[in-house]
């Protein structure tokens, strides 16, 4: 079986996450962090076992406890609210409704002159996760 190239991994991680299941999203986050299932288990102080995370990533479990999502959000450097949305605990924030109301999303950096679309927000969150993952590998930021 051929290994995926680093380029294809980045392309897969950069694909829109809005249509991904919670499991696929968690799997892509772990891939961006280049962590094994056991490393995530250790990073959560065994709050999330590698077997449980595997079941989550393979969509065998679709609605984990909020405490599990919180532990994973910390390890992956992701907003807890985003994981809660993916698990169905919170409604997804609609860019259209935010634009109509004149309010900003509040989840991602909203330094732009205009409100961000869902896709723009997802890309910013993914890029932020990438930058944070580099910090742990001796990258500067």
Secondary structure, DSSP 8 states (H G I E B T S, - for coil): -----HHHHHHHHHS--TTS-HHHHHHHHHHHHT--HHHHHHHTTTSS-HHHHHHHHTTS--S--HHHHHHHHHHHT--HHHHHHHTTSS----HHHHHHHT---SSS---SSS---HHHHHHHHHHHHHHHHHHTTT---
